[in-house]
Each structure stands twice: as C-alpha cells, then as structure tokens.
Amino acid sequence: GAVTAAAVATDSGGRDGTAVDGTLAKKLKLLKPTRVALDGGVLRVAAACFEGLPAEKRLKLVTAVLKADAANFDQIEALTPDEDQGS
C-alpha cells in the first residue's frame, strides 16, 4: 500500500485541479520525481530519493523544497517509485 508521509494542515482548503503549477514543478524537480500528482488537496510525489527513508524524513524533504507552498496542501504523500506502482 501507499505510505502517507503526513497530513499538512491548511487554512486555505487546499488546491483544486490536477495540474501542478510551474513554480511547484520547478521546486519539486530537485527531488527528481518519477511522478507528481495533485488530487484535490493531496499532493503525491514519487521519487527514488525516498528509498530507505522513514515517512517523517520523506515529508521533511518535500516540505524543505516546497517551503511555504507546502501549507497549500491538506496532505502530502512521499512514495518510492515501487510504492507508487502499487497505489
């Protein structure tokens, strides 16, 4: 199953739509993701750099590259490419 890194609280109610805007895409590119998906307020990032890391450290990596933008999401899921295939 999918590993949920953590839920990120937000006052804005999250973002709608499935597109990840250019600014976010540029920031996330640092993680070299195999896939980035936005489903309602849930951001899913699959990247090989998460291999062997516990969920808390994965979340810290994503929030470190997103900085303040991380607060725009109700939840952030950080998956390895293998975990992403199973979801």
ABEGO torsion letter per residue (X at the ends): XBBBAEBBBBAAGEBBEABBBAAAAAAAAAAGBABBBBBEABBBBBBAAABGBBAAAAAAAAAAAAEAAAAABABBBBBBAAAAAAX
